[in-house]
Amino acid sequence: MFNRSYSESSESLNKVEISAVSSYVDIFMNDLKRNILSLYNPEFEIFKYDTYYSYVFHDTNIIILENSSGKITNISITDYNDFIPIILFENFKELKNLPVRLERLKKLGHERFRNEIKDNLMYQRIQQNEKTCTALWIDYGIEFVIGDSLQLLQKE
């Protein structure tokens, strides 16, 4: 009656109907909610526009969770190229009297600078300052702000 093997049958699958996705979400709703809540990072939470934005720094991207009135209302993803704009490097190049390591970063270019910022965000060496809604690069005492477009910018 069944002439096809399991592997042949599964290889022919290449689409999922919306109804199946909806059923999946219904079945696993509580697990999905717990997973979303577990992503929330109170260690890097910025308040803007009557909303808290929680940043979760991963190797290839940043997950941003929006918290309004104690509820997560949106989840978005951005990459480090958008979050750490070239203008940040351009402003950084103008700083004087930097430690030797940072002076070297100026010479290595914006990609190396971006990777250094990324690594420091991932390993929590750039931390949120709750009192000023800024981010502080602990090792060097350099402050950043999260701009209107939710990008990392140098504090003026």
JODA-V360607 format. One record per residue. N is the residue number from 1. D_FIRST is the distance of its C-alpha to the first C-alpha in Angstrom with 2 decimals. Layout:
n:N d_first:D_FIRST
n:N d_first:D_FIRST
//
This chain:
n:1 d_first:0.00
n:2 d_first:3.84
n:3 d_first:6.18
n:4 d_first:9.21
n:5 d_first:11.49
n:6 d_first:13.47
n:7 d_first:16.50
n:8 d_first:15.15
n:9 d_first:14.08
n:10 d_first:17.51
n:11 d_first:19.40
n:12 d_first:18.53
n:13 d_first:20.13
n:14 d_first:23.75
n:15 d_first:24.99
n:16 d_first:25.65
n:17 d_first:26.68
n:18 d_first:30.02
n:19 d_first:28.55
n:20 d_first:26.59
n:21 d_first:29.86
n:22 d_first:31.72
n:23 d_first:29.41
n:24 d_first:29.77
n:25 d_first:33.54
n:26 d_first:33.67
n:27 d_first:31.84
n:28 d_first:33.98
n:29 d_first:37.20
n:30 d_first:39.40
n:31 d_first:38.29
n:32 d_first:38.92
n:33 d_first:42.36
n:34 d_first:43.25
n:35 d_first:42.26
n:36 d_first:44.41
n:37 d_first:47.31
n:38 d_first:47.09
n:39 d_first:47.59
n:40 d_first:50.92
n:41 d_first:53.80
n:42 d_first:57.10
n:43 d_first:58.84
n:44 d_first:58.65
n:45 d_first:58.94
n:46 d_first:61.06
n:47 d_first:62.40
n:48 d_first:62.67
n:49 d_first:62.60
n:50 d_first:62.34
n:51 d_first:59.11
n:52 d_first:58.43
n:53 d_first:56.39
n:54 d_first:54.81
n:55 d_first:54.10
n:56 d_first:51.53
n:57 d_first:52.14
n:58 d_first:49.22
n:59 d_first:49.26
n:60 d_first:48.00
n:61 d_first:48.68
n:62 d_first:50.39
n:63 d_first:48.77
n:64 d_first:51.17
n:65 d_first:50.74
n:66 d_first:52.97
n:67 d_first:54.46
n:68 d_first:56.29
n:69 d_first:57.79
n:70 d_first:55.85
n:71 d_first:52.41
n:72 d_first:50.32
n:73 d_first:50.10
n:74 d_first:48.70
n:75 d_first:47.24
n:76 d_first:47.81
n:77 d_first:47.66
n:78 d_first:50.23
n:79 d_first:50.92
n:80 d_first:54.08
n:81 d_first:55.29
n:82 d_first:55.60
n:83 d_first:56.89
n:84 d_first:59.51
n:85 d_first:61.01
n:86 d_first:63.26
n:87 d_first:66.21
n:88 d_first:66.06
n:89 d_first:66.63
n:90 d_first:69.36
n:91 d_first:71.16
n:92 d_first:70.67
n:93 d_first:72.37
n:94 d_first:75.49
n:95 d_first:75.93
n:96 d_first:78.85
n:97 d_first:79.64
n:98 d_first:76.05
n:99 d_first:75.22
n:100 d_first:74.72
n:101 d_first:70.91
n:102 d_first:70.73
n:103 d_first:73.26
n:104 d_first:71.00
n:105 d_first:68.01
n:106 d_first:70.09
n:107 d_first:70.42
n:108 d_first:66.74
n:109 d_first:65.58
n:110 d_first:63.47
n:111 d_first:60.07
n:112 d_first:61.44
n:113 d_first:63.19
n:114 d_first:60.00
n:115 d_first:58.15
n:116 d_first:61.04
n:117 d_first:60.92
n:118 d_first:57.13
n:119 d_first:57.45
n:120 d_first:60.26
n:121 d_first:58.28
n:122 d_first:55.26
n:123 d_first:57.52
n:124 d_first:59.58
n:125 d_first:62.80
n:126 d_first:63.04
n:127 d_first:63.17
n:128 d_first:63.63
n:129 d_first:67.15
n:130 d_first:66.78
n:131 d_first:70.42
n:132 d_first:70.44
n:133 d_first:66.77
n:134 d_first:66.97
n:135 d_first:65.26
n:136 d_first:67.48
n:137 d_first:66.97
n:138 d_first:68.29
n:139 d_first:69.38
n:140 d_first:71.54
n:141 d_first:72.47
n:142 d_first:71.05
n:143 d_first:69.87
n:144 d_first:67.21
n:145 d_first:66.34
n:146 d_first:63.10
n:147 d_first:64.04
n:148 d_first:63.22
n:149 d_first:60.13
n:150 d_first:59.03
n:151 d_first:59.97
n:152 d_first:62.03
n:153 d_first:65.60
n:154 d_first:68.88
n:155 d_first:71.15
n:156 d_first:74.38
//
